[in-house]
Amino acid sequence: MATKKTARKKSSTKKSSAKKSSTKKSSSKKSSARKSTSTKKSSAKKSTGRKSASKKSSSSRRKYSPSAGNDVKREMHEFKRGKLKSGRSGKKVKSRKQAIAIGLSEARREGKKVPPKKRAA
């Protein structure tokens, strides 16, 4: 019986050594994968720095003209006083967003610089 136990121990040690070697291989693969991702990250960081510089120059331009801002200001003033009414129905406007939308649509109608309305998808 002693020989069977020693045989079992030997076979189990062989299995564990096989497992260890397989884990070593996978860990070396992981480290090489990590290295490649780190190089990708550094190149991505460099490119984003260049893009942000170009974005800054284009974002300095106004999206809305000052006179369009004045139209929205006037509509908000009426809304706060409770005198702003919607177009055809003539009902009182109850939300700030709607008041802003009315001001922008009037500015668009007058031909002022305002981005186009967002379309529903």
Secondary structure as GFF3:
##gff-version 3
##sequence-region A 1 121
A	DSSP	alpha_helix	2	59	.	.	.	ID=ss1
A	DSSP	alpha_helix	66	81	.	.	.	ID=ss2
A	DSSP	alpha_helix	96	109	.	.	.	ID=ss3
###
